[in-house]
């Protein structure tokens, strides 16, 4: 059984007991969050597709930790113009553990 949820402007396919990194959420570590934006639920041969969300469906997750991802280097360069610019970025994330998928 799996579900597709929407959070942080992205869609994620989730399975029970899976760890998932999403964009930073304002929640305490160890707390439980319920996602109501469930786009699809698949249970064996049964498929429920929402228009746009599945009515009455939710996904319960536990917040494991908050952190920052790997550094990404951004390089801008124009040849023969003496232009070279470097920048770094580390995205904040929240690590979630999927507890239950409620159809």
C-alpha distances in whole Angstrom, upper triangle without the diagonal:
4,7,11,13,17,19,23,23,20,17,14,11,9,7,8,11,12,15,16,20,20,24,26,25,28,26,28,26,24,24,21,20,18,16,17,17,13,14,11,8,6,4,6,10,9,10,11,14,16,20,20,17,15,17,17,13,13,12,14,15,18,21,22,25,27,29,30,29,31,34,34,38,39,42,44,48,50,52,56,56,56,52,50,47,44,42,39,36,33,30,29,25,23,21,18,16,12,13,10,8,10,10
4,7,10,14,16,19,19,16,13,10,7,6,5,7,11,10,13,13,17,17,20,23,22,25,24,25,24,23,22,19,18,16,14,15,14,11,11,8,6,5,7,9,12,11,10,11,12,14,18,17,15,13,16,16,12,12,10,13,14,17,19,20,23,24,26,27,26,28,31,31,35,36,39,41,44,47,49,53,52,52,49,46,44,41,38,36,32,30,27,26,22,20,18,15,14,10,12,10,8,10,10
4,6,10,13,16,16,14,10,8,6,5,7,9,13,12,14,13,16,15,18,21,20,23,22,24,23,22,21,18,16,13,11,12,10,7,7,6,4,6,9,12,13,12,10,9,10,11,15,14,11,10,13,13,10,9,8,11,13,16,18,20,22,23,25,26,25,27,30,30,33,34,38,39,43,45,48,51,51,51,47,45,42,40,37,34,31,28,25,24,21,19,18,15,14,11,12,10,7,9,9
4,7,10,13,13,10,6,5,4,6,9,12,15,13,14,12,14,13,16,19,18,21,21,24,23,23,21,18,16,14,11,11,9,6,5,5,7,9,12,15,16,14,11,11,10,10,13,12,10,10,14,14,11,10,9,13,13,17,18,20,22,22,24,24,23,25,28,27,31,31,35,36,39,42,45,48,47,47,44,42,39,37,34,31,28,26,23,22,19,18,17,15,15,12,14,13,10,12,12
4,7,10,10,8,6,5,7,7,11,13,15,13,14,11,13,11,13,16,15,18,18,21,21,20,19,16,13,11,7,8,6,5,6,7,9,12,15,18,19,17,14,13,11,11,13,11,9,10,13,13,10,9,8,11,11,15,16,18,20,20,21,22,21,24,27,26,30,30,33,35,39,41,44,47,46,46,43,40,38,35,32,30,26,24,21,20,17,15,15,13,14,11,14,13,10,12,13
4,7,7,6,4,6,9,10,14,16,18,16,16,13,13,10,11,14,13,16,17,20,21,21,19,17,13,12,8,9,6,7,7,10,12,15,19,21,22,20,17,15,13,12,13,11,9,12,14,15,13,11,11,13,13,16,16,19,20,19,20,21,20,23,25,24,28,28,31,33,36,38,41,45,44,44,40,38,35,33,30,28,24,22,19,18,15,14,15,14,15,14,16,16,14,15,16
4,5,6,6,8,11,12,15,17,18,16,15,11,11,7,8,10,9,12,14,17,18,19,17,15,12,11,8,10,8,10,11,14,16,19,21,24,26,24,21,19,17,16,17,14,13,15,17,17,15,13,12,13,12,15,14,17,17,16,17,18,18,21,22,22,25,26,29,31,34,37,40,43,42,42,38,36,33,30,27,25,21,19,15,14,12,11,13,12,14,14,16,17,15,17,18
4,5,8,10,14,15,18,20,21,18,16,13,11,7,6,8,9,12,14,17,18,20,18,17,14,14,12,13,11,13,14,17,19,22,25,28,29,27,24,22,20,19,19,16,16,18,20,21,19,16,15,16,15,17,15,17,17,15,16,16,16,19,20,19,22,22,26,27,31,34,37,40,39,38,35,32,29,27,24,22,18,16,13,12,10,11,13,13,16,16,19,20,19,21,22
4,7,10,14,16,19,22,23,20,19,15,13,10,9,12,12,15,18,21,22,23,22,20,17,17,13,14,11,13,13,16,19,22,25,27,28,27,23,21,19,17,17,14,14,17,20,21,19,17,17,19,18,20,19,21,20,18,19,18,18,20,21,20,23,22,26,27,30,33,36,39,38,38,34,32,29,27,24,23,19,18,15,15,14,14,16,16,19,19,22,22,20,22,22
4,7,10,13,16,19,20,17,16,12,11,9,9,12,13,17,19,22,22,23,22,20,17,17,13,14,11,12,11,14,17,19,22,24,25,24,21,19,17,16,17,14,14,17,20,21,18,17,15,18,17,19,18,20,20,18,19,18,17,19,21,20,23,22,26,27,30,33,36,39,38,38,35,32,30,28,25,23,19,18,15,15,13,14,15,15,17,17,20,20,18,20,21
4,7,10,13,16,18,15,15,12,12,10,11,15,15,19,20,23,22,23,22,20,17,16,12,13,10,9,9,10,13,15,18,21,22,20,17,16,14,13,15,12,12,14,17,18,16,14,13,16,15,18,18,20,20,20,20,20,19,21,23,22,25,25,29,30,33,36,39,42,41,41,38,35,33,31,28,26,23,21,18,18,15,15,15,14,16,15,18,17,16,18,18
4,6,10,13,14,12,11,9,10,9,11,15,15,19,19,21,21,21,20,18,16,15,12,13,11,10,10,10,12,14,16,19,20,19,16,16,15,15,17,15,14,15,18,19,15,14,12,14,13,16,16,17,18,18,19,19,18,20,23,22,25,26,29,31,35,37,40,43,43,43,39,37,34,31,29,26,23,21,18,17,14,14,13,12,13,12,15,15,13,16,17
4,7,11,13,10,11,9,12,12,15,18,18,21,21,23,22,22,21,19,17,15,13,14,12,10,10,9,10,10,13,15,17,16,14,14,13,14,17,16,14,15,18,18,15,13,11,14,13,16,17,18,20,20,21,22,20,22,25,25,28,29,32,34,37,40,42,46,46,45,42,39,37,34,32,29,26,24,21,20,17,16,15,13,13,11,14,13,12,15,15
4,7,9,7,9,8,11,12,15,17,17,20,19,21,20,19,18,16,14,13,12,14,13,10,11,10,10,11,12,15,17,16,15,15,15,16,19,18,15,15,18,17,14,12,9,11,10,13,15,16,18,19,20,21,20,23,26,26,29,31,34,36,40,42,45,48,48,48,44,41,39,36,33,30,27,24,21,20,17,15,13,10,10,7,10,10,9,12,13
4,6,6,9,10,13,15,18,20,20,23,21,22,21,19,19,16,16,15,14,16,15,13,14,12,10,10,11,13,16,16,15,15,16,18,21,20,18,17,19,18,14,13,10,11,11,13,15,16,19,20,22,23,22,25,28,28,32,34,37,39,43,45,48,51,51,51,47,44,42,39,36,33,30,27,24,23,19,17,14,12,10,7,9,8,8,12,13
4,6,9,11,14,16,19,21,20,22,20,21,19,17,17,14,14,14,14,16,17,14,16,15,12,12,12,14,18,17,17,17,19,20,23,22,19,18,20,18,15,12,9,9,9,11,14,15,18,20,22,24,23,26,29,30,34,36,39,42,45,48,50,54,54,53,50,47,44,41,38,35,31,28,25,24,20,17,14,11,8,5,6,6,7,11,13
4,7,10,13,15,19,20,19,22,19,19,17,15,16,14,15,15,15,18,19,17,19,18,16,16,16,18,21,21,21,21,22,23,27,25,23,21,23,21,18,15,12,11,9,10,12,12,15,18,20,22,22,24,28,29,33,35,38,41,44,48,50,53,53,52,49,46,43,39,37,33,30,27,24,22,19,16,12,10,6,5,6,8,10,14,17
4,6,10,13,16,18,18,20,19,19,17,16,16,15,15,15,15,18,18,16,18,17,16,16,16,18,21,21,20,21,22,23,26,24,22,21,23,22,18,16,12,12,10,11,12,12,14,16,18,19,19,21,24,25,29,31,35,37,41,44,46,50,49,48,45,42,39,36,33,30,27,24,21,20,16,14,10,8,6,6,8,10,12,15,18
4,7,10,13,15,15,18,16,17,14,14,15,14,14,15,15,18,18,17,19,19,18,19,20,22,25,24,23,23,23,24,27,25,23,23,25,24,20,17,13,13,10,10,10,9,11,13,14,16,15,17,21,22,26,28,32,35,38,41,43,47,46,45,42,39,36,33,30,26,23,20,18,16,12,10,7,6,5,7,10,12,14,18,20
4,6,10,12,13,16,15,16,14,15,15,14,13,14,13,17,16,15,17,17,17,18,20,22,25,24,22,22,22,22,24,22,20,21,23,23,19,16,13,12,10,10,10,10,11,12,13,14,13,16,19,20,24,26,29,32,35,38,41,44,44,43,39,36,33,30,27,24,21,18,15,14,10,8,6,5,6,8,11,14,14,18,20
4,7,9,11,14,14,15,14,15,16,15,14,16,15,18,17,17,18,19,20,21,23,25,28,27,25,25,24,24,26,23,22,23,25,25,21,18,15,15,12,12,10,10,10,9,10,10,10,13,16,17,20,22,26,29,32,35,38,41,40,39,36,33,30,27,24,20,17,14,11,10,6,6,5,6,9,11,15,17,17,21,23
4,6,8,12,12,15,14,16,15,15,13,14,13,16,14,15,16,18,19,21,24,26,28,27,25,24,22,22,23,21,19,21,23,23,20,17,14,14,12,12,11,12,11,10,11,11,11,14,16,17,21,22,25,28,31,34,37,41,39,39,35,32,29,26,23,20,16,14,10,9,6,5,7,8,11,12,16,17,17,20,22
4,6,10,12,14,15,17,16,16,14,16,14,17,15,17,18,20,22,24,27,29,31,30,27,26,24,23,24,21,20,23,25,24,22,19,17,17,14,15,12,13,12,10,10,10,10,14,15,16,19,20,24,26,29,33,36,39,37,36,33,30,27,24,21,18,14,12,8,7,5,6,9,10,14,15,19,20,20,23,24
4,7,9,11,12,15,14,15,13,15,14,17,17,19,21,23,24,27,29,32,34,32,30,28,27,25,26,24,22,24,26,25,23,20,18,17,14,14,11,12,10,7,8,9,11,15,16,17,21,22,25,27,31,34,37,40,39,38,34,31,28,25,21,19,15,12,9,6,4,5,9,10,14,16,19,21,21,24,26
4,6,9,10,13,11,12,10,12,12,15,15,17,19,22,23,26,28,31,33,31,29,27,26,24,25,22,21,22,23,23,21,17,15,14,12,12,9,12,10,9,11,13,15,18,20,21,24,25,29,31,35,38,41,44,42,41,38,35,31,29,25,22,19,16,12,9,8,6,9,10,13,15,17,19,19,21,24
4,7,10,12,11,12,10,13,13,16,17,20,22,25,26,29,30,34,36,34,32,29,28,26,27,25,23,24,25,24,22,19,17,16,14,13,10,13,11,10,12,14,17,21,22,24,27,28,31,33,37,40,43,46,44,43,39,37,33,31,27,24,21,18,15,11,11,9,12,12,16,17,19,20,21,23,25
4,7,9,7,8,8,11,13,16,17,19,23,25,25,28,29,32,35,33,31,29,28,27,28,26,23,24,25,23,21,18,16,14,11,10,7,10,10,9,13,16,18,22,24,26,29,30,34,36,40,43,46,49,47,46,42,40,36,33,30,27,23,20,17,13,12,9,11,11,13,15,16,18,20,21,24
4,6,6,9,10,14,16,19,20,22,25,27,27,30,31,34,37,35,33,31,31,30,31,29,26,27,27,25,24,20,18,15,12,10,7,9,9,9,13,16,19,22,25,27,30,32,35,38,41,45,48,51,49,47,44,41,37,34,31,28,24,21,18,15,13,10,12,11,14,16,16,19,21,23,26
4,6,9,11,14,16,20,21,23,26,27,27,29,30,33,36,34,33,31,31,30,32,30,27,28,28,26,24,20,18,15,11,8,5,6,6,7,11,15,17,21,23,26,29,31,35,38,41,45,47,50,49,47,44,41,37,34,31,27,24,20,18,14,12,9,9,10,11,14,15,18,20,22,26
4,7,10,13,16,19,21,22,25,26,26,28,28,31,34,32,31,30,31,30,32,30,27,27,27,25,23,19,16,13,10,6,5,6,8,11,14,18,20,23,26,29,32,34,38,41,44,48,50,54,52,51,47,44,41,37,34,30,27,23,21,18,15,11,11,10,10,12,12,15,18,20,24
4,7,10,13,16,19,20,23,25,24,26,27,30,33,31,30,28,28,27,29,27,24,24,24,22,20,16,14,11,9,6,6,8,10,12,16,19,21,25,28,30,33,35,39,41,45,48,51,54,53,51,48,45,41,38,35,31,28,24,22,18,16,12,12,10,11,12,12,14,17,18,22
4,7,10,13,16,17,20,21,20,23,23,27,29,27,26,25,25,24,26,24,21,21,21,18,16,13,10,7,6,4,6,10,12,14,18,21,22,26,29,30,34,36,39,42,45,49,52,55,53,52,49,46,42,39,36,33,29,26,23,19,16,13,12,9,10,10,9,11,13,14,18
4,7,10,12,13,17,18,18,21,22,26,28,26,24,22,22,21,23,21,18,18,18,16,14,10,8,6,5,6,8,11,13,14,18,20,22,25,28,29,33,34,38,40,44,47,50,53,51,51,47,44,41,38,34,31,28,25,21,18,15,12,12,9,10,10,10,11,12,13,16
4,6,9,10,14,16,15,18,19,23,25,23,21,19,19,17,20,18,14,14,14,12,10,6,6,5,6,9,11,14,16,17,21,23,24,28,30,31,35,35,39,41,45,48,51,54,53,52,48,46,42,40,36,33,30,27,23,21,18,15,15,11,12,10,10,9,10,10,13
4,6,7,11,13,13,16,18,22,23,21,19,16,16,14,16,14,11,12,12,11,9,5,5,6,8,11,12,16,17,18,21,22,23,26,29,29,33,33,37,39,42,45,48,52,50,50,46,44,40,38,35,32,28,26,22,20,17,14,15,12,12,11,11,11,10,10,12
4,6,9,11,12,16,18,22,23,20,17,14,14,12,13,12,8,9,9,8,7,5,7,9,11,15,16,19,21,21,24,26,26,30,32,32,35,36,39,41,44,47,50,53,52,52,48,46,42,40,37,34,31,28,25,23,20,18,18,15,16,14,14,12,11,10,11
4,6,9,11,15,18,21,22,19,16,13,12,10,11,9,6,8,9,10,8,7,9,11,13,16,17,20,22,22,24,25,25,28,30,30,33,33,37,38,41,44,47,50,49,49,45,43,40,38,35,33,29,27,23,22,19,18,18,16,17,14,16,14,12,12,12
4,6,7,11,14,17,18,15,13,10,9,8,10,9,5,6,8,9,6,6,7,11,13,17,18,21,23,23,25,26,26,29,31,31,34,34,38,39,42,45,48,51,50,50,47,44,41,39,36,34,30,28,25,23,20,19,19,16,16,13,15,13,10,10,9
4,7,10,14,17,17,14,11,9,6,5,8,6,5,6,9,11,9,10,11,15,16,20,21,24,25,25,27,27,27,29,31,31,34,34,37,38,41,44,46,50,49,49,46,44,41,39,36,34,31,29,25,25,22,21,21,18,19,16,18,15,12,13,11
4,7,10,13,13,11,7,6,5,6,9,9,7,7,10,12,9,10,11,15,17,20,22,24,26,27,28,29,28,30,33,32,35,36,39,40,43,46,48,52,51,51,48,46,43,41,38,36,33,31,27,27,24,22,22,19,19,16,17,15,11,12,10
4,7,10,11,8,6,5,7,9,12,12,10,8,11,11,8,10,10,14,16,19,22,24,26,27,29,30,29,32,34,34,37,38,41,43,46,48,51,54,54,54,50,48,45,43,40,38,35,32,29,28,25,23,22,19,18,14,15,12,9,9,7
4,6,7,6,5,6,9,11,15,15,14,11,14,15,12,13,13,16,18,21,24,25,28,29,31,32,30,33,35,35,38,39,42,44,47,49,52,55,55,55,52,49,47,44,42,39,36,34,31,30,27,25,23,20,19,15,16,14,10,11,9
4,6,5,6,9,12,14,18,19,16,14,16,16,13,14,14,17,19,22,25,26,29,31,32,34,32,35,38,38,41,42,45,47,50,53,55,59,58,58,55,52,50,47,45,42,39,37,33,32,29,27,25,22,19,16,16,13,10,11,9
4,6,8,11,14,17,21,21,20,17,19,19,17,18,17,20,22,25,28,29,31,33,35,36,34,36,39,39,42,43,46,48,51,54,56,59,59,59,56,54,51,49,47,44,41,38,36,35,31,29,27,24,22,19,19,16,14,15,13
4,6,10,13,16,19,21,19,17,19,20,18,19,20,23,24,28,30,32,34,36,37,38,37,38,41,41,44,45,48,49,52,54,56,60,60,60,57,55,53,50,48,46,43,41,38,37,34,32,30,27,25,22,22,19,16,17,14
4,7,10,13,16,18,16,13,15,16,14,17,17,20,23,26,29,31,33,35,37,38,36,38,41,41,44,44,47,49,52,54,56,60,60,60,57,55,52,50,48,45,42,40,37,36,33,31,29,26,24,21,21,17,14,14,11
4,6,10,13,14,13,11,13,15,13,15,16,19,22,25,28,29,32,33,34,35,34,36,39,38,41,42,44,46,49,51,53,57,57,57,54,52,49,47,45,42,39,37,34,33,30,29,27,24,23,20,20,17,14,14,11
4,7,10,11,10,7,10,11,10,13,14,18,20,24,26,29,31,32,34,35,34,36,38,38,41,41,44,45,49,51,53,57,56,57,53,51,49,47,44,42,38,37,33,32,29,28,27,24,23,19,20,17,13,12,9
4,7,8,7,6,10,12,11,13,15,19,21,25,27,29,31,31,33,33,32,35,37,36,39,39,42,43,46,48,50,54,53,54,50,48,46,44,42,40,36,35,31,31,28,27,26,24,23,20,21,18,14,14,11
4,5,4,4,7,10,10,12,14,18,20,24,26,28,30,30,32,33,32,34,36,35,38,38,41,42,45,47,50,54,53,53,50,48,45,43,41,39,35,34,30,30,27,26,26,23,23,20,21,19,15,14,11
3,5,7,9,13,12,15,17,21,23,27,28,31,32,32,34,34,33,36,37,36,39,38,41,42,45,47,50,53,52,53,49,47,45,43,41,39,36,35,31,31,28,28,28,26,26,23,24,22,18,17,15
4,7,9,13,12,14,16,19,21,25,26,29,30,29,31,31,31,33,35,34,36,36,39,39,43,44,47,51,49,50,46,45,42,41,38,37,33,32,28,28,26,25,26,24,24,22,23,21,18,17,15
4,6,9,8,10,12,16,18,22,23,26,27,27,29,30,30,33,34,34,37,36,40,41,44,46,49,52,51,52,48,46,43,41,39,37,33,32,28,27,24,23,23,21,22,19,20,17,14,13,12
4,6,6,9,11,15,18,21,23,26,28,29,31,32,31,34,37,36,39,39,42,44,47,49,52,55,54,55,51,49,46,44,41,39,36,34,30,29,26,24,24,21,21,18,19,16,12,11,8
4,6,9,12,15,19,22,24,27,29,30,33,34,34,37,39,39,42,42,45,46,50,52,55,58,57,57,54,52,49,47,44,42,38,36,32,31,28,26,26,23,23,20,19,16,13,11,9
4,7,10,13,16,20,22,26,28,29,32,33,34,37,39,39,43,43,46,48,51,54,57,60,59,59,55,53,50,48,45,42,38,36,32,31,28,25,25,22,21,18,17,14,11,8,7
4,7,10,14,17,20,23,25,26,29,30,30,34,36,36,40,40,44,45,49,51,54,57,56,56,53,50,47,45,42,39,36,33,30,28,25,22,22,18,18,14,14,11,8,6,5
4,7,10,13,16,19,21,22,25,27,27,31,33,34,37,38,41,43,47,49,52,56,55,54,51,48,45,43,39,37,33,30,27,25,21,19,18,15,14,11,11,8,6,5,7
4,7,10,13,16,18,19,22,24,24,28,30,31,35,36,39,41,45,48,50,54,53,52,49,46,43,40,37,34,31,28,24,22,19,16,15,11,11,7,8,6,5,6,9
4,7,10,13,16,18,21,23,24,27,30,31,35,36,40,42,46,49,51,55,54,53,49,47,43,41,37,34,30,27,24,21,18,15,14,10,9,6,5,5,6,8,11
4,7,9,12,14,17,20,20,24,27,28,32,33,37,39,43,46,49,52,51,50,47,44,41,38,34,31,27,24,21,18,15,11,10,6,5,4,5,7,9,11,15
4,6,9,12,15,18,19,23,26,28,31,33,37,40,43,46,49,52,51,50,47,44,40,37,34,30,27,23,20,17,14,10,9,6,5,7,7,10,12,15,18
4,6,8,12,15,16,20,23,25,28,30,34,37,40,44,46,50,48,47,44,41,37,34,30,27,24,20,17,14,11,7,6,5,7,9,10,13,16,18,21
4,7,10,14,15,18,21,24,27,30,33,36,40,43,46,49,48,46,43,40,36,33,30,26,23,19,17,14,11,8,5,5,7,10,12,15,18,20,24
4,7,10,12,16,18,21,25,27,30,33,37,40,43,46,45,43,40,37,33,30,27,23,20,16,14,11,9,6,5,7,10,13,15,18,21,23,27
4,7,10,14,16,18,22,24,28,30,34,37,40,43,42,40,37,34,30,27,23,20,17,13,11,7,6,4,6,9,12,15,18,21,23,25,28
4,7,10,12,15,18,21,24,27,31,34,37,40,39,37,33,30,27,23,20,16,13,10,9,6,5,6,8,12,15,18,21,24,25,28,31
4,7,9,11,15,17,21,24,27,31,33,36,35,33,30,27,23,20,16,13,10,6,6,4,6,9,10,14,17,20,23,26,27,30,32
4,7,9,12,15,19,22,25,29,31,34,33,32,28,25,22,18,15,12,9,6,5,6,7,10,11,14,17,20,23,26,27,30,32
4,6,10,13,16,20,23,26,28,31,31,29,26,23,20,16,14,10,8,6,8,10,11,14,14,18,20,23,26,29,30,33,35
4,6,10,13,16,19,23,25,28,27,26,23,19,16,12,10,6,6,5,8,11,13,16,17,21,24,26,30,32,33,36,38
4,7,10,13,16,20,22,25,25,23,20,17,14,11,8,6,5,6,9,12,14,18,19,22,25,28,31,33,34,37,38
4,6,10,13,17,19,22,21,19,16,13,10,7,6,5,7,9,12,16,18,22,23,26,29,31,35,37,37,40,42
4,7,10,14,16,19,18,17,14,11,8,6,5,6,8,11,13,17,19,23,25,28,31,33,37,39,38,41,42
4,6,10,13,16,15,14,11,7,6,5,6,9,11,15,17,21,23,27,29,32,35,37,40,42,42,45,46
4,7,10,13,12,11,8,6,5,6,9,12,14,18,20,23,26,30,31,34,38,39,43,45,44,47,48
4,6,9,9,8,6,5,6,9,12,15,17,21,23,27,29,33,35,38,41,43,46,48,47,50,51
4,7,6,7,5,7,9,12,15,18,21,25,27,30,33,37,38,41,44,46,50,51,50,53,53
4,5,7,7,9,12,14,18,21,24,27,29,33,36,39,41,44,47,48,52,54,53,56,56
4,6,8,10,14,17,20,24,27,30,32,36,39,43,44,47,50,52,56,57,57,59,60
4,5,9,12,15,19,22,25,29,31,35,37,41,43,46,49,51,55,56,56,58,59
4,7,10,13,17,20,24,27,30,33,36,40,42,45,48,50,54,56,55,58,59
4,7,10,13,17,20,24,26,30,33,36,39,42,45,47,50,52,52,54,55
4,7,10,14,17,21,23,27,30,33,35,39,42,44,47,49,49,52,53
4,7,10,14,17,20,23,26,30,32,35,39,41,44,46,46,49,50
4,7,10,14,17,20,23,27,29,32,35,38,41,43,43,46,47
4,7,11,13,17,20,23,26,29,32,35,38,40,40,43,44
4,7,10,13,16,20,22,26,29,31,35,37,37,40,42
4,6,10,13,17,19,22,25,28,31,33,34,36,38
4,7,9,13,15,19,22,25,28,30,31,34,36
4,6,10,13,16,19,22,25,27,28,30,32
4,7,10,13,17,19,22,25,26,28,30
4,7,10,13,16,19,21,22,25,27
4,6,10,13,15,18,19,22,24
4,7,10,13,16,17,20,23
4,6,9,12,14,17,20
4,6,9,12,15,18
4,6,8,11,14
4,7,10,13
4,6,10
4,6
4
